[in-house]
Amino acid sequence: MNRKATDRKKEDEGMLDADMDGMIDSPTEAEQATAYAENLATQLRKGYLAYCVLLATQTPRYTSDILRLLADAHMVAVEGTMYPLLSRLQRDGLLQHEWQESEQGPPRKYYSVTEYGQLVAKELEEQIMALEKTLKQLKKGEK
């Protein structure tokens, strides 16, 4: 690993010598809190992503269309995440696919939610609403 890559890795881990005094600087408490919160937010997004895909595939959609729809809703996902998720949801019976001819090349795989997937999405919606209610109560300090 070259020096620039090593510095980038140290910076990503919050271990860079920013003041150039020869000592690796520890991240501030605020930087640590931000990094911790970002990690938790990533985990939350992963959980929400499957639900979002079920919502996005109420009508048959091509993978890039799903990604675009999610991005438009500020749920950023990449192909490297999406393809394994689509495969898992299909394997679990929540999605199905059909091949459709394309004017721009080979046939495309379009995904749509199954009846079982719709039931799961409905249950997830109820779970999410319950969690939102819990958060609101906790913020208000209610019991």
Secondary structure, DSSP 8 states (H G I E B T S, - for coil): --HHHHHHHHHHTT---TT-SSS-----HHHHHHHHHHHHHHHHHHHHHHHHHHHHTSS-EEHHHHHHHHHHTT----HHHHHHHHHHHHHTTSEEEEEEEETTEEEEEEEEE-HHHHHHHHHHHHHHHHHHHHHHHHHHT--
